Amino acid sequence: MWLLYAFAILAGALNAIQAGANATLSKTLGQPFLSAVLILAVSSTGFLVAGWVAGHLSWPEPSAWGRLPWWAWIGGLFGATVLASQLFVAQRIGAGPYVGLVVTAAVVVSLALDHFGLLGFEEHRANPWRLFGAALMIAGVSLVARF
């Protein structure tokens, strides 16, 4: 289990670095939409290579496509929204406020997803401690963004 937490921590750290790298690519090329396409191409290539090396790259059974809920198809659009925010917002407001806002918004929405067991997540009821933790994050990001 600790490896999962370590991987999540690594992803969080890389999120801040990714935002800067992606924004720099966009700013330097002067083409944010082309930059997004290039970023997604590099990401896709990385996943193809990793899947091939791991031996986990195969086409699903035809019946699997029909079992997908409608909301499973829109995750890529949400990822594109995150990418767009990196290209247009991150360098303008700074790494601290940007990542703080992204992570805090994710935690607040995650509490609702967990509480109601939405989008395939198991139900984990919101309790005063979880809500207090979210409130502390909101307070913390407010301090980071202000000062």
N, C-alpha and C positions, 0 to 999 in steps of 0.2 A: 504494500500500500504506500509505503514511503516513496517509492519510485514514482508513483503517480503524482504525489504532491511535489516532488522535486521537478518533474516534467512541467507541471503547472507553473511553478515558480520560474523556471527557465523561460517558459512561454511569456509570462508577464514581463520579465526583464527584456526579452527580445522585442516585445511589443513597443517599448519606448525607443529602442534602437531602430526598429523597422519604420516607425513613424518618421524619424529624422531622415533615414536613408531614402524612403519613398518621396518625402517632400523635397529633398535635395534633387532627386532625379527629375521630378516635375519642374522645379524652379530652373534647373540648369538647361533642360530641353525646351522649356517654355511651352510644353504641350502636355497638360495634365491628363487628357484622355488617352493619348498615345502612351504616356508613362504608365497609366493603369493597365493598358493592354500588355505592355512589356512585363510589368510586375506579375500579372496573372500568367503570362507565358512561362516566366521563370518558375513560378510556383507550380504550375502544371507539370513542367518538365521534372522538377524535383520530386513530385509525387509519383510520376510515372517511373522514374529511375528507382526510387525507394521501394515502390510496390513490386517492381520487377526483381530487384535484388532480394527482397524478402520472400519472393514467391507468392505474393498475395495480390496478383493482378490478373483478374479473370472477369469475364462477362457474366452477370447474374442470369439465373434462369428467367425465361420470359414471364413466368407467373409472378415473379418478385416485383416487377414494375407495376402491376395492377394492385398490389397490396400497399403501395406507398400512399400515405395520407397527403392531402393537397398541400399542406404546409411544409412537407419535406422538400418540395421543389423550390421554395423561395429562399432557402438559406444562402445560396450564392448571391442573391440580390442584397441580402443583409450584409454579407461580406464585402460586396462592392460598395455599400454605403460606408462601411468602416474605412475601406481603402480611400474613398473620395474624401472623407474627413481628414485622413492623414495628408492627402495632397493639398487640400485647400485650407485647413485649419491649424494643423499641428505647429508649424513654424511661426505662425502669426501670434498664437497665444502662449507658446512655450511648451516644452516637454512636460514639465511638472503639472501645470493646469490641464493640459490635454489628456495625459494618461490618467490623472486623477479623476477627471470628469468621465472618461470612458469606463474606467474600472468601477467607479462609484455607481454610475448609471447601470452597469452590468449587474452589480450586486443587488441593487434595488429591484430591478426587473427579475433577477434570479430568485429573490425571495418570493415574489408573486408566483413565478412558475413552479417553484417547489411547494408553496403553500397549497396551490390548487391542483398540483400534479399535471401540469399542462405540457404539451409538446413532447410526451414520452418520458418526462422526468417522474421519478417516484415522489409520492406526496411526503413532504417534510413540513409540518405545520410551522407557521411563523409563531414565535414566542417572544416574550419581552426581551430576552437577551439578544436574539437575532435582530430584532427591530432596533434595539439600542446600538448594536454594532453598526447597522446601516446608518443610524443617525450620527454616530461618531465619524463614519467615513464622509458623510455629507459635511460635517463640521470641519474635518481635516482638509478636504478638497477646497472648502471655502477659504481656509487659512492659506493654503498653497497658492490659490489663484489670486488672493488679495495682496499678499506680502511677498 
